[in-house]
Amino acid sequence: MVIVRAFIGFFTLLIFARIIGKEQISQLNSFDYVLGITIGSIAASLTTDLSSRAWPHWVGLLTWVVLGLLMELISTKWRYAAKYLEGEPAIVIMNGKIMENVLKKLKYRASEVSELLRNKGVFDLNQVDFAIIEPNGQISVLLKPEYLPLTPKDLNVKVSPSGISTELVYDGIIIEENLRQLNKDKNWLLEELKKQRIKDISEVFLVTLNPAGSLYVDRYEDHLKKVTDIGDYKGPY
Amino acid sequence: MRTFLVRAIPIVTLIFFILVMLSGDVLKKSFGNDDNITQSIAILMQDVDNENWEAADKDTDNLTRAWNKVVNRIQFSSERNEINNFSISLARLRGAIQAKDRSAGLQELNEAYEHWNDLGK
């Protein structure tokens, strides 16, 4: 009985989560978070609460999901509602000065802001020009111009575009579709691998190609003499 | 075809789940000669009312058999509490028939009938 109800709960949740969620957990605002917990909790009692039928739990689950979708729909169609429902970004540091009133309103302590800044790699408040707390609770930081990292543009250095690499081989199997998209063929790939003294495709674990045209090749045999182990214990764990 | 399947599979799955959860009312009904709970209870009521204890004993066995058959069908759409309560009523009914206690027998039968009505609702 529990197994059947677990199946119902699991797959219903899976389908509903696909309908509702395109956001990642880290991007959830506080209400999405509560919504997720409540829906999960209803699904849990649907599975194990045998003292009542599955149906009322399921209807509850459906209603929460529909309301969640409705709120999402309202906030995409109506800007004011979106601000009310999802909250808006709040500037907590402006021109290097902490906005105490905003912090009070958001119920944030200065130490929490420092923590969020440290998470972003900013340890000195002097470096911060603007800091904004986003509705999902994360902080966005704009450093003062003098602390911004130097870029090739500042030095007038010409660089080639990096772009995103494409996987050509994974686990010893050629991904033909990606090769086709790049207007390359199998022969070209094998030729390139031969240059790196690879005779057979099954020797490689991963091959990627970046838009600049350089190949990254990783073989199964890594030929490393000394492997760095960062674990404290020998194991088994 | 792919888009169709991507949409159809979740919809069909959800409809299937709903049918499983709501199947209780339909599956409660009798599909054969030996799984009619309402009729069995009615016959038992007559037996007990007329203090016909031998027939009552035999008809309780029939009711238990019918119940065991039906409970397999309705377990996914009903609450465990009602299922358990019905089983307890059956056990008490056996005791009442053994003791040849008319009033206790009728009480249990009426309670069992009430649990039967509430199953899956």
Contacts between the chains, C-beta under 8 A, distances in Angstrom:
chain1	res1	chain2	res2	distance
A	1	B	75	5.2
A	1	B	76	6.5
A	1	B	80	7.2
A	4	B	20	7.2
A	4	B	76	5.0
A	5	B	76	7.3
A	8	B	17	4.8
A	8	B	20	6.8
A	8	B	21	6.9
A	11	B	13	5.8
A	11	B	17	7.3
A	12	B	14	6.8
A	12	B	17	6.1
A	15	B	10	4.4
A	15	B	13	6.6
A	15	B	14	6.3
A	18	B	10	7.4
A	50	B	79	7.0
A	50	B	80	3.8
A	50	B	81	7.9
A	51	B	79	5.9
A	51	B	80	6.0
A	51	B	81	4.8
A	52	B	79	5.1
A	52	B	81	7.8
A	53	B	21	7.1
A	53	B	24	7.6
A	53	B	77	6.6
A	53	B	78	6.3
A	53	B	79	5.0
A	53	B	120	6.9
A	54	B	21	4.8
A	54	B	76	7.4
A	54	B	77	7.3
A	55	B	21	4.4
A	55	B	22	6.3
A	55	B	77	7.3
A	58	B	17	7.3
A	58	B	18	7.6
A	58	B	21	6.0
